[in-house]
Amino acid sequence: MKKLQFKVKINAPVIKVYDVMLGISNKSNYEQWTALFNPTSTYEGSWDKSSKMLFIGTDEKGEKGGMVSEIVENIPNNFISIKHIGILVAGKEITEGPEVEKWANGFENYTFEENNGTTTVTVDLDSTEDFLDYMNDTYPKALDKLKEICEQ
């Protein structure tokens, strides 16, 4: 696993950025910025600490797939840590085997810091070698979309 980091400064208070990023009061906000990863991107589960979360989308065959994850920590408006524990393939959760081992125990951490009404979101994530180019290309675009939504 390789560690990647992305940052974005958003001209909005942290309480709004956190809410929009996670889709707390309006799930479609989450779906809009994560659509850059998959146009059907959504989640099923809870953002509460220790909860299971499925980050999902539909593939070209119309099958549900994505990541099976656990919310390791959630300090509202400050920090959220997500651990990937498996994958979802055709609607089935898989938590062991060679495909899972590549991603298992990979983290995605979000840190939110507000200064004078501007929020900096720092994303630290683990990526497999074969997804590095994709993440380096797509994540900044997704964060730009998040910024756009928050600043409307």
DSSP file (Angstrom, degrees, kcal/mol; ACC not computed):
  #  RESIDUE AA STRUCTURE BP1 BP2  ACC     N-H-->O    O-->H-N    N-H-->O    O-->H-N    TCO  KAPPA ALPHA  PHI   PSI    X-CA   Y-CA   Z-CA
    1    1 A M              0   0    0      0, 0.0     2,-0.4     0, 0.0   127,-0.2   0.000 360.0 360.0 360.0 139.1    0.0    0.0    0.0
    2    2 A K  E     -A  127   0A   0    125,-3.2   125,-2.6     0, 0.0     2,-0.5  -0.868 360.0-127.8-107.2 143.4    1.1    3.5   -0.8
    3    3 A K  E     -A  126   0A   0     -2,-0.4     2,-0.3   123,-0.2   123,-0.2  -0.790  28.2-175.3 -93.2 130.8    0.1    6.5    1.3
    4    4 A L  E     -A  125   0A   0    121,-3.0   121,-2.4    -2,-0.5     2,-0.4  -0.900   7.4-162.5-121.7 152.0   -1.4    9.4   -0.6
    5    5 A Q  E     +A  124   0A   0     -2,-0.3     2,-0.3   119,-0.2   119,-0.2  -0.999   8.0 178.2-138.1 137.4   -2.4   12.9    0.7
    6    6 A F  E     -A  123   0A   0    117,-2.3   117,-3.5    -2,-0.4     2,-0.3  -0.983   6.4-168.5-133.7 145.2   -4.7   15.5   -0.9
    7    7 A K  E     -A  122   0A   0     -2,-0.3     2,-0.3   115,-0.2   115,-0.2  -0.974   5.9-178.0-134.3 149.2   -5.8   18.9    0.5
    8    8 A V  E     -A  121   0A   0    113,-1.8   113,-2.7    -2,-0.3     2,-0.5  -0.986  18.3-143.8-144.6 138.0   -8.4   21.4   -0.4
    9    9 A K  E     -A  120   0A   0     -2,-0.3     2,-0.5   111,-0.2   111,-0.2  -0.890  21.4-167.8 -99.8 129.3   -9.2   24.8    1.0
   10   10 A I  E     -A  119   0A   0    109,-3.2   109,-3.0    -2,-0.5     2,-2.3  -0.969  24.7-134.2-123.9 128.4  -13.0   25.6    1.0
   11   11 A N  S    S+     0   0    0     -2,-0.5   107,-0.2   107,-0.2   109,-0.0  -0.479  77.5  86.7 -80.4  71.9  -14.5   29.0    1.7
   12   12 A A  S    S-     0   0    0     -2,-2.3   107,-0.4   105,-0.2    -2,-0.2  -0.960  86.4 -87.9-162.1 152.0  -17.1   27.7    4.1
   13   13 A P    >>  -     0   0    0      0, 0.0     4,-2.1     0, 0.0     3,-0.9  -0.315  39.2-115.0 -66.6 152.2  -17.3   26.9    7.8
   14   14 A V  H 3> S+     0   0    0      1,-0.3     4,-2.9     2,-0.2     5,-0.3   0.836 113.1  62.1 -57.3 -36.8  -16.2   23.4    8.9
   15   15 A I  H 3> S+     0   0    0      1,-0.2     4,-1.5     2,-0.2    -1,-0.3   0.873 109.2  42.3 -60.5 -36.4  -19.7   22.5   10.1
   16   16 A K  H <> S+     0   0    0     -3,-0.9     4,-2.9     2,-0.2     5,-0.3   0.918 114.0  50.2 -74.5 -44.5  -21.0   22.9    6.5
   17   17 A V  H  X S+     0   0    0     -4,-2.1     4,-3.0     1,-0.2     5,-0.2   0.928 112.2  47.5 -60.9 -46.2  -18.1   21.2    4.8
   18   18 A Y  H  X S+     0   0    0     -4,-2.9     4,-2.0     1,-0.2     6,-0.3   0.924 114.0  47.8 -59.3 -46.3  -18.3   18.1    7.2
   19   19 A D  H  X>S+     0   0    0     -4,-1.5     5,-1.9    -5,-0.3     4,-1.0   0.923 116.1  42.7 -62.7 -46.2  -22.1   17.9    6.6
   20   20 A V  H  <5S+     0   0    0     -4,-2.9     3,-0.4     3,-0.2    -2,-0.2   0.929 112.5  53.0 -67.5 -45.3  -21.8   18.2    2.8
   21   21 A M  H  <5S+     0   0    0     -4,-3.0    -1,-0.2    -5,-0.3    -2,-0.2   0.901 118.8  34.5 -59.7 -42.5  -18.8   15.8    2.5
   22   22 A L  H  <5S-     0   0    0     -4,-2.0    -1,-0.2    -5,-0.2    -2,-0.2   0.539 104.4-126.2 -90.7  -7.0  -20.5   13.0    4.4
   23   23 A G  T  <5 +     0   0    0     -4,-1.0    -3,-0.2    -3,-0.4    -4,-0.1   0.863  53.7 154.9  66.8  35.2  -24.0   13.8    3.1
   24   24 A I  S   <S+     0   0    0     -5,-1.9     3,-0.2    -6,-0.3    -4,-0.1   0.964  76.2  19.6 -63.7 -56.1  -25.4   14.0    6.7
   25   25 A S  S    S+     0   0    0      1,-0.3     2,-0.2    -6,-0.2    -1,-0.2   0.651 142.8  24.3 -91.2 -14.0  -28.4   16.3    6.1
   26   26 A N    >>  -     0   0    0     -7,-0.3     3,-2.1     1,-0.1     4,-0.7  -0.757  63.4-164.3-152.4 100.0  -28.6   15.6    2.3
   27   27 A K  H 3> S+     0   0    0      1,-0.3     4,-2.0    -2,-0.2     3,-0.4   0.775  86.8  70.6 -57.1 -28.4  -27.1   12.3    1.0
   28   28 A S  H 3> S+     0   0    0      1,-0.2     4,-2.0     2,-0.2    -1,-0.3   0.781  89.2  63.0 -63.7 -24.5  -27.2   13.7   -2.6
   29   29 A N  H <> S+     0   0    0     -3,-2.1     4,-1.8     2,-0.2    -1,-0.2   0.941 105.8  44.4 -62.0 -46.3  -24.3   16.1   -1.6
   30   30 A Y  H  X S+     0   0    0     -4,-0.7     4,-2.2    -3,-0.4    -2,-0.2   0.929 113.2  51.6 -60.1 -45.8  -22.1   13.1   -0.9
   31   31 A E  H  X S+     0   0    0     -4,-2.0     4,-0.6     1,-0.2    -1,-0.2   0.815 106.4  55.5 -64.3 -31.3  -23.3   11.4   -4.1
   32   32 A Q  H  < S+     0   0    0     -4,-2.0     3,-0.4     2,-0.2     4,-0.2   0.944 113.1  37.6 -68.4 -48.0  -22.5   14.6   -6.2
   33   33 A W  H >< S+     0   0    0     -4,-1.8     3,-0.8     1,-0.2    -2,-0.2   0.838 118.2  49.4 -76.8 -29.4  -18.8   14.9   -5.2
   34   34 A T  H >X S+     0   0    0     -4,-2.2     3,-1.8     1,-0.2     4,-1.5   0.558  86.6  87.9 -84.5  -6.1  -18.1   11.1   -5.2
   35   35 A A  T 3< S+     0   0    0     -4,-0.6    -1,-0.2    -3,-0.4    -2,-0.1   0.722  75.2  70.7 -61.7 -19.6  -19.7   10.8   -8.6
   36   36 A L  T <4 S+     0   0    0     -3,-0.8    -1,-0.3    -4,-0.2    -2,-0.1   0.769 102.0  43.2 -69.0 -23.3  -16.3   11.5  -10.0
   37   37 A F  T <4 S-     0   0    0     -3,-1.8    -2,-0.2     1,-0.4    -1,-0.2   0.864 142.0  -9.3 -83.5 -42.0  -15.2    8.1   -8.8
   38   38 A N    ><  -     0   0    0     -4,-1.5     3,-2.5    18,-0.1    -1,-0.4  -0.904  63.0-133.6-156.6 126.2  -18.4    6.3  -10.0
   39   39 A P  T 3  S+     0   0    0      0, 0.0    -4,-0.1     0, 0.0    -3,-0.1   0.724 110.4  46.2 -56.6 -21.8  -21.5    8.1  -11.3
   40   40 A T  T 3  S+     0   0    0     18,-0.2    -5,-0.1    -6,-0.1    16,-0.1   0.192  83.5 147.6-104.7  15.9  -23.7    5.9   -9.1
   41   41 A S    <   +     0   0    0     -3,-2.5     2,-0.3   -10,-0.2    16,-0.2  -0.226  13.1 132.8 -58.0 134.2  -21.6    6.3   -6.0
   42   42 A T  E     -B   56   0A   0     14,-2.5    14,-1.9    -8,-0.1     2,-0.3  -0.883  41.0-120.7-158.3-172.0  -23.4    6.2   -2.7
   43   43 A Y  E     -B   55   0A   0     -2,-0.3     2,-0.4    12,-0.2    12,-0.2  -0.982   6.2-156.6-141.8 157.1  -23.2    4.6    0.7
   44   44 A E  E     +B   54   0A   0     10,-2.3    10,-2.9    -2,-0.3     2,-0.3  -0.991  60.7  37.1-131.6 124.0  -25.3    2.3    3.0
   45   45 A G  E    S-B   53   0A   0     -2,-0.4     2,-0.4     8,-0.2     8,-0.2  -0.936  85.7 -55.6 137.5-160.0  -24.7    2.4    6.7
   46   46 A S        -     0   0    0      6,-1.2    25,-0.2    -2,-0.3     5,-0.1  -0.925  19.7-143.2-125.9 145.6  -23.9    4.8    9.5
   47   47 A W        +     0   0    0     -2,-0.4     3,-0.1     3,-0.1     6,-0.1   0.401  65.9 122.1 -82.8   1.5  -21.1    7.3   10.0
   48   48 A D  S >  S-     0   0    0      1,-0.1     3,-2.0     4,-0.1    23,-0.3  -0.355  78.1 -88.9 -67.3 145.2  -21.1    6.5   13.7
   49   49 A K  T 3  S+     0   0    0      1,-0.3    23,-0.2    25,-0.2    -1,-0.1  -0.242 113.3  15.5 -52.7 138.5  -17.9    5.2   15.3
   50   50 A S  T 3  S+     0   0    0     21,-3.7    -1,-0.3     1,-0.3     2,-0.2   0.438  97.6 133.2  73.4   4.4  -17.6    1.4   15.1
   51   51 A S    <   -     0   0    0     -3,-2.0    20,-2.8    20,-0.3     2,-0.3  -0.506  59.2-117.6 -84.6 153.2  -20.3    1.2   12.5
   52   52 A K  E     - C   0  70A   0     18,-0.2    -6,-1.2    -2,-0.2     2,-0.4  -0.692  32.7-170.9 -84.3 141.7  -20.1   -0.8    9.2
   53   53 A M  E     -BC  45  69A   0     16,-2.8    16,-2.9    -2,-0.3     2,-0.6  -1.000  14.5-153.5-136.7 134.8  -20.3    1.2    6.1
   54   54 A L  E     -BC  44  68A   0    -10,-2.9   -10,-2.3    -2,-0.4     2,-0.7  -0.945   4.7-161.3-106.7 121.5  -20.7    0.1    2.5
   55   55 A F  E     +BC  43  67A   0     12,-2.3    12,-2.4    -2,-0.6     2,-0.3  -0.912  33.4 170.7-100.3 111.7  -19.3    2.5   -0.2
   56   56 A I  E     +BC  42  66A   0    -14,-1.9   -14,-2.5    -2,-0.7     2,-0.3  -0.793  27.4 167.2-131.7 162.0  -21.1    1.3   -3.3
   57   57 A G  E     - C   0  65A   0      8,-2.3     8,-2.8    -2,-0.3     2,-0.4  -0.946  38.3-101.4-157.4 171.5  -21.8    1.9   -6.9
   58   58 A T  E     - C   0  64A   0     -2,-0.3   -18,-0.2     6,-0.2     6,-0.2  -0.861  33.6-142.2-103.8 135.4  -23.3    0.0   -9.8
   59   59 A D    >   -     0   0    0      4,-2.7     3,-2.3    -2,-0.4    -1,-0.0  -0.219  38.5 -85.0 -87.0-177.6  -20.9   -1.4  -12.5
   60   60 A E  T 3  S+     0   0    0      1,-0.3    -1,-0.1     2,-0.1    -2,-0.0   0.698 129.9  55.3 -63.6 -18.7  -21.5   -1.6  -16.2
   61   61 A K  T 3  S-     0   0    0      2,-0.1    -1,-0.3     0, 0.0     3,-0.1   0.437 120.0-109.1 -90.6   0.0  -23.4   -4.9  -15.7
   62   62 A G  S <  S+     0   0    0     -3,-2.3     2,-0.3     1,-0.3    -2,-0.1   0.609  73.9 139.6  83.1  12.5  -25.8   -3.2  -13.3
   63   63 A E        -     0   0    0      1,-0.0    -4,-2.7    28,-0.0     2,-0.4  -0.705  56.0-116.7 -95.2 144.2  -24.3   -5.1  -10.3
   64   64 A K  E     +C   58   0A   0     -2,-0.3    27,-2.6    -6,-0.2     2,-0.3  -0.612  47.5 154.2 -78.9 129.5  -23.7   -3.5   -6.9
   65   65 A G  E     +C   57   0A   0     -8,-2.8    -8,-2.3    -2,-0.4     2,-0.3  -0.932   7.3  98.5-147.0 169.8  -20.0   -3.4   -5.9
   66   66 A G  E     -CD  56  88A   0     22,-2.1    22,-2.9    -2,-0.3     2,-0.4  -0.999  63.2 -27.8 152.7-147.7  -17.6   -1.4   -3.8
   67   67 A M  E     -CD  55  87A   0    -12,-2.4   -12,-2.3    -2,-0.3     2,-0.6  -0.853  34.3-146.5-113.1 141.0  -15.9   -1.4   -0.4
   68   68 A V  E     +CD  54  86A   0     18,-2.5    17,-2.8    -2,-0.4    18,-1.6  -0.936  39.1 168.7-100.6 123.5  -16.9   -2.9    2.9
   69   69 A S  E     -CD  53  84A   0    -16,-2.9   -16,-2.8    -2,-0.6     2,-0.4  -0.836  33.1-137.0-136.7 167.4  -15.6   -0.6    5.6
   70   70 A E  E     -CD  52  83A   0     13,-2.6    13,-2.8    -2,-0.3     2,-1.0  -0.989  22.9-128.0-126.1 137.4  -15.7    0.3    9.3
   71   71 A I  E     + D   0  82A   0    -20,-2.8   -21,-3.7    -2,-0.4   -20,-0.3  -0.762  29.3 180.0 -82.7 105.2  -15.9    3.8   10.8
   72   72 A V  E     +     0   0A   0      9,-2.0     2,-0.3    -2,-1.0    -1,-0.2   0.863  66.2   1.8 -77.3 -38.0  -12.9    3.6   13.2
   73   73 A E  E     - D   0  81A   0      8,-1.5     8,-2.6    -3,-0.1    -1,-0.3  -0.994  55.4-178.9-150.7 144.1  -13.3    7.1   14.5
   74   74 A N  E     + D   0  80A   0     -2,-0.3   -25,-0.2     6,-0.2     6,-0.2  -0.790   5.1 172.6-147.2 103.0  -15.7   10.0   13.9
   75   75 A I  E >>  - D   0  79A   0      4,-3.3     4,-2.3    -2,-0.3     3,-2.1  -0.910  44.2-118.0-106.5 100.9  -15.1   13.3   15.8
   76   76 A P  T 34 S+     0   0    0      0, 0.0   -61,-0.1     0, 0.0     4,-0.0  -0.025  89.8   1.9 -48.3 136.3  -17.8   15.5   14.1
   77   77 A N  T 34 S+     0   0    0      1,-0.1     3,-0.1   -63,-0.1   -63,-0.1   0.604 133.6  56.4  64.7  14.8  -16.3   18.6   12.3
   78   78 A N  T <4 S-     0   0    0     -3,-2.1    34,-2.9     1,-0.2     2,-0.3   0.587 107.0  -7.3-136.5 -54.2  -12.8   17.4   13.1
   79   79 A F  E  <  -DE  75 111A   0     -4,-2.3    -4,-3.3    32,-0.2     2,-0.4  -0.989  41.9-174.8-159.1 139.9  -11.7   13.9   12.0
   80   80 A I  E     -DE  74 110A   0     30,-2.2    30,-2.9    -2,-0.3     2,-0.5  -0.994   8.7-164.7-139.0 136.2  -13.1   10.7   10.5
   81   81 A S  E     -DE  73 109A   0     -8,-2.6    -9,-2.0    -2,-0.4    -8,-1.5  -0.980   4.1-170.4-124.4 128.1  -11.2    7.5   10.0
   82   82 A I  E     -DE  71 108A   0     26,-2.4    26,-2.2    -2,-0.5     2,-0.5  -0.964   5.5-160.5-119.9 128.9  -12.4    4.7    7.7
   83   83 A K  E     -DE  70 107A   0    -13,-2.8   -13,-2.6    -2,-0.4     2,-0.5  -0.943  15.7-137.8-110.2 128.2  -10.8    1.2    7.6
   84   84 A H  E     +DE  69 106A   0     22,-3.1    21,-2.3    -2,-0.5    22,-0.6  -0.730  28.3 168.8 -85.9 125.7  -11.5   -0.9    4.6
   85   85 A I  E     -     0   0A   0    -17,-2.8     2,-0.3    -2,-0.5   -16,-0.2   0.452  58.5 -21.3-117.1  -5.0  -12.2   -4.5    5.6
   86   86 A G  E     -D   68   0A   0    -18,-1.6   -18,-2.5    17,-0.1     2,-0.3  -0.982  61.9 -97.3-179.1-174.1  -13.5   -6.1    2.4
   87   87 A I  E     -DF  67  94A   0      7,-2.5     7,-3.2    -2,-0.3     2,-0.5  -0.894  19.4-134.0-127.1 157.9  -15.1   -5.6   -1.0
   88   88 A L  E     -DF  66  93A   0    -22,-2.9   -22,-2.1    -2,-0.3     2,-0.5  -0.966  25.1-179.6-112.4 121.4  -18.6   -5.9   -2.3
   89   89 A V  E >  S- F   0  92A   0      3,-2.6     3,-2.3    -2,-0.5   -24,-0.2  -0.983  71.6 -18.5-126.5 121.4  -18.9   -7.9   -5.6
   90   90 A A  T 3  S-     0   0    0     -2,-0.5   -25,-0.2     1,-0.3    -1,-0.1   0.872 129.2 -52.3  50.4  40.6  -22.3   -8.3   -7.2
   91   91 A G  T 3  S+     0   0    0    -27,-2.6     2,-0.4     1,-0.2    -1,-0.3   0.437 114.2 118.3  80.2   0.4  -24.0   -7.4   -3.9
   92   92 A K  E <   -F   89   0A   0     -3,-2.3    -3,-2.6   -28,-0.3     2,-0.4  -0.864  62.3-130.5-105.3 132.5  -22.0  -10.0   -1.9
   93   93 A E  E     -F   88   0A   0     -2,-0.4     2,-0.5    -5,-0.2    -5,-0.2  -0.665  23.2-171.4 -79.7 127.7  -19.6   -9.0    0.9
   94   94 A I  E     +F   87   0A   0     -7,-3.2    -7,-2.5    -2,-0.4   -26,-0.2  -0.982  14.5 168.8-122.0 121.0  -16.2  -10.6    0.6
   95   95 A T        +     0   0    0     -2,-0.5     2,-0.3    -9,-0.2    -1,-0.1   0.283  61.9  40.3-118.7  10.0  -13.8  -10.2    3.6
   96   96 A E  S    S+     0   0    0     -9,-0.1     3,-0.2     8,-0.0     4,-0.1  -0.988  73.7  67.8-151.7 161.5  -11.1  -12.6    2.8
   97   97 A G  S  > S-     0   0    0     -2,-0.3     4,-2.4     1,-0.1     3,-0.3  -0.467  89.7 -58.6 115.0 170.9   -9.1  -13.8   -0.2
   98   98 A P  H  > S+     0   0    0      0, 0.0     4,-1.0     0, 0.0    -1,-0.1   0.838 129.7  51.1 -60.1 -39.2   -6.5  -12.4   -2.6
   99   99 A E  H  > S+     0   0    0      1,-0.2     4,-0.5     2,-0.2     3,-0.2   0.882 114.6  44.6 -66.0 -36.6   -8.6   -9.5   -3.9
  100  100 A V  H >> S+     0   0    0     -3,-0.3     4,-3.1     1,-0.2     3,-1.2   0.875 102.7  64.8 -73.8 -38.6   -9.4   -8.4   -0.4
  101  101 A E  H 3< S+     0   0    0     -4,-2.4    -1,-0.2     1,-0.3    -2,-0.2   0.800  94.6  60.9 -58.3 -30.2   -5.9   -8.7    0.9
  102  102 A K  H 3< S+     0   0    0     -4,-1.0    -1,-0.3    -3,-0.2    -2,-0.2   0.867 121.2  23.0 -63.0 -35.5   -4.7   -6.0   -1.4
  103  103 A W  H X< S+     0   0    0     -3,-1.2     3,-2.0    -4,-0.5   -19,-0.2   0.659  90.3 123.4-104.9 -21.3   -7.1   -3.5    0.3
  104  104 A A  T 3< S+     0   0    0     -4,-3.1   -19,-0.2     1,-0.3     3,-0.1  -0.112  83.6   8.8 -54.0 137.5   -7.7   -5.0    3.7
  105  105 A N  T 3  S+     0   0    0    -21,-2.3     2,-0.3     1,-0.3    -1,-0.3   0.636  90.6 145.3  65.1  17.6   -6.8   -2.7    6.6
  106  106 A G  E <   -E   84   0A   0     -3,-2.0   -22,-3.1   -22,-0.6     2,-0.3  -0.635  38.2-142.7 -78.2 144.7   -6.3    0.2    4.3
  107  107 A F  E     -E   83   0A   0     -2,-0.3    19,-2.4   -24,-0.2     2,-0.4  -0.793  20.0-166.7-113.1 153.2   -7.3    3.5    5.8
  108  108 A E  E     -EG  82 125A   0    -26,-2.2   -26,-2.4    -2,-0.3     2,-0.4  -0.953  20.5-175.6-132.9 112.5   -9.0    6.7    4.5
  109  109 A N  E     -EG  81 124A   0     15,-3.5    15,-2.7    -2,-0.4     2,-0.5  -0.921  11.0-163.7-118.3 137.7   -8.7    9.5    7.0
  110  110 A Y  E     -EG  80 123A   0    -30,-2.9   -30,-2.2    -2,-0.4     2,-0.4  -0.979   3.6-169.4-121.6 125.2  -10.3   13.0    6.7
  111  111 A T  E     -EG  79 122A   0     11,-2.5    11,-2.6    -2,-0.5     2,-0.5  -0.957   5.2-160.7-115.4 132.5   -9.1   15.9    8.8
  112  112 A F  E     + G   0 121A   0    -34,-2.9     2,-0.4    -2,-0.4     9,-0.2  -0.953  11.6 176.2-115.4 124.7  -11.1   19.1    8.9
  113  113 A E  E     - G   0 120A   0      7,-2.2     7,-3.4    -2,-0.5     2,-0.4  -0.990  11.6-158.7-132.1 126.3   -9.5   22.4   10.1
  114  114 A E  E     + G   0 119A   0     -2,-0.4     2,-0.3     5,-0.2     5,-0.2  -0.858  12.6 174.4-106.4 137.8  -11.2   25.8   10.1
  115  115 A N  E >  S- G   0 118A   0      3,-2.8     3,-1.6    -2,-0.4    -2,-0.0  -0.918  73.9 -23.9-141.7 113.2   -9.4   29.1   10.1
  116  116 A N  T 3  S-     0   0    0     -2,-0.3     3,-0.1     1,-0.3    -2,-0.0   0.883 127.7 -46.7  52.6  44.9  -11.4   32.4    9.8
  117  117 A G  T 3  S+     0   0    0      1,-0.2     2,-0.5  -105,-0.0    -1,-0.3   0.446 117.1 110.4  81.7  -0.3  -14.3   30.7    8.0
  118  118 A T  E <   - G   0 115A   0     -3,-1.6    -3,-2.8  -107,-0.2     2,-0.5  -0.930  54.7-153.0-108.6 131.5  -12.1   28.7    5.6
  119  119 A T  E     -AG  10 114A   0   -109,-3.0  -109,-3.2    -2,-0.5     2,-0.6  -0.884   3.1-156.2-107.9 130.5  -11.9   25.0    6.0
  120  120 A T  E     -AG   9 113A   0     -7,-3.4    -7,-2.2    -2,-0.5     2,-0.6  -0.921   8.6-161.2-101.6 124.3   -9.0   22.9    5.0
  121  121 A V  E     -AG   8 112A   0   -113,-2.7  -113,-1.8    -2,-0.6     2,-0.5  -0.928   4.5-166.4-104.6 124.0   -9.8   19.2    4.3
  122  122 A T  E     -AG   7 111A   0    -11,-2.6   -11,-2.5    -2,-0.6     2,-0.6  -0.954   1.7-162.6-111.7 126.0   -6.9   16.9    4.4
  123  123 A V  E     -AG   6 110A   0   -117,-3.5  -117,-2.3    -2,-0.5     2,-0.5  -0.939   7.4-177.1-109.9 121.1   -7.4   13.4    3.0
  124  124 A D  E     +AG   5 109A   0    -15,-2.7   -15,-3.5    -2,-0.6     2,-0.3  -0.980  18.1 164.4-114.4 124.9   -4.8   10.7    3.9
  125  125 A L  E     -AG   4 108A   0   -121,-2.4  -121,-3.0    -2,-0.5     2,-0.4  -0.981  36.4-127.6-144.3 155.4   -5.4    7.3    2.3
  126  126 A D  E     -A    3   0A   0    -19,-2.4     2,-0.4    -2,-0.3  -123,-0.2  -0.823  31.7-176.8 -96.9 137.2   -3.8    4.0    1.5
  127  127 A S  E     -A    2   0A   0   -125,-2.6  -125,-3.2    -2,-0.4     2,-0.1  -0.983  26.4-117.4-135.4 147.0   -3.9    2.9   -2.1
  128  128 A T    >>  -     0   0    0     -2,-0.4     3,-1.8  -127,-0.2     4,-0.5  -0.473  36.5-108.6 -75.4 156.9   -2.8   -0.2   -3.9
  129  129 A E  G >4 S+     0   0    0      1,-0.3     3,-1.1     2,-0.2     4,-0.4   0.864 117.6  56.5 -53.3 -42.0   -0.2    0.2   -6.6
  130  130 A D  G 34 S+     0   0    0      1,-0.2    -1,-0.3     2,-0.1     4,-0.2   0.602 109.1  46.5 -73.0  -9.2   -2.6   -0.4   -9.4
  131  131 A F  G <> S+     0   0    0     -3,-1.8     4,-2.9     2,-0.1     5,-0.3   0.403  83.2  97.2-107.9   0.6   -4.9    2.4   -8.3
  132  132 A L  H <X S+     0   0    0     -3,-1.1     4,-3.0    -4,-0.5     5,-0.2   0.936  86.3  43.9 -56.9 -52.0   -2.3    5.1   -7.7
  133  133 A D  H  > S+     0   0    0     -4,-0.4     4,-1.8     1,-0.2    -1,-0.2   0.915 115.1  50.1 -61.3 -42.6   -2.7    6.9  -11.1
  134  134 A Y  H  > S+     0   0    0     -4,-0.2     4,-3.2     2,-0.2     5,-0.3   0.935 114.1  43.9 -60.7 -47.9   -6.5    6.7  -10.8
  135  135 A M  H  X S+     0   0    0     -4,-2.9     4,-2.3     1,-0.2    -2,-0.2   0.920 112.8  51.3 -65.4 -44.4   -6.5    8.2   -7.2
  136  136 A N  H  < S+     0   0    0     -4,-3.0    -1,-0.2    -5,-0.3    -2,-0.2   0.805 118.9  38.6 -63.7 -28.6   -3.9   10.9   -8.1
  137  137 A D  H  X S+     0   0    0     -4,-1.8     4,-0.7    -5,-0.2    -2,-0.2   0.887 124.1  35.9 -84.6 -44.9   -6.0   11.9  -11.1
  138  138 A T  H  X S+     0   0    0     -4,-3.2     4,-2.4    -5,-0.2     5,-0.2   0.873 104.9  63.6 -84.7 -39.6   -9.5   11.5   -9.6
  139  139 A Y  H  X S+     0   0    0     -4,-2.3     4,-2.6    -5,-0.3     5,-0.2   0.913 102.4  49.4 -58.7 -46.6   -9.2   12.6   -6.0
  140  140 A P  H  > S+     0   0    0      0, 0.0     4,-2.0     0, 0.0    -1,-0.2   0.895 112.4  49.6 -59.1 -37.2   -8.3   16.2   -6.7
  141  141 A K  H  X S+     0   0    0     -4,-0.7     4,-1.9     2,-0.2    -2,-0.2   0.902 110.6  49.7 -66.1 -40.8  -11.2   16.5   -9.1
  142  142 A A  H  X S+     0   0    0     -4,-2.4     4,-2.3     1,-0.2    -1,-0.2   0.905 110.8  49.6 -64.7 -41.0  -13.6   15.1   -6.5
  143  143 A L  H  X S+     0   0    0     -4,-2.6     4,-2.5     2,-0.2    -1,-0.2   0.856 107.7  54.1 -67.8 -33.7  -12.3   17.5   -3.9
  144  144 A D  H  X S+     0   0    0     -4,-2.0     4,-2.3    -5,-0.2    -1,-0.2   0.895 108.9  49.3 -63.0 -39.1  -12.8   20.4   -6.4
  145  145 A K  H  X S+     0   0    0     -4,-1.9     4,-2.4     2,-0.2    -2,-0.2   0.904 109.5  51.4 -65.6 -41.9  -16.4   19.3   -6.8
  146  146 A L  H  X S+     0   0    0     -4,-2.3     4,-2.6     2,-0.2     5,-0.2   0.934 109.9  50.1 -58.1 -46.4  -16.8   19.2   -3.0
  147  147 A K  H  X S+     0   0    0     -4,-2.5     4,-2.1     1,-0.2    -2,-0.2   0.917 109.7  51.2 -57.1 -45.9  -15.4   22.7   -2.8
  148  148 A E  H  < S+     0   0    0     -4,-2.3     4,-0.5     1,-0.2    -1,-0.2   0.913 111.8  46.3 -59.8 -45.5  -17.9   23.9   -5.5
  149  149 A I  H >< S+     0   0    0     -4,-2.4     3,-1.0     1,-0.2    -2,-0.2   0.924 114.1  47.9 -63.9 -45.6  -20.9   22.3   -3.6
  150  150 A C  H 3< S+     0   0    0     -4,-2.6    -1,-0.2     1,-0.2    -2,-0.2   0.818 111.0  50.5 -66.6 -31.8  -19.8   23.8   -0.3
  151  151 A E  T 3<        0   0    0     -4,-2.1    -1,-0.2     1,-0.2    -2,-0.2   0.457 360.0 360.0 -90.1  -0.1  -19.2   27.3   -1.7
  152  152 A Q    <         0   0    0     -3,-1.0    -1,-0.2    -4,-0.5    -2,-0.1   0.501 360.0 360.0 -66.9 360.0  -22.6   27.5   -3.4
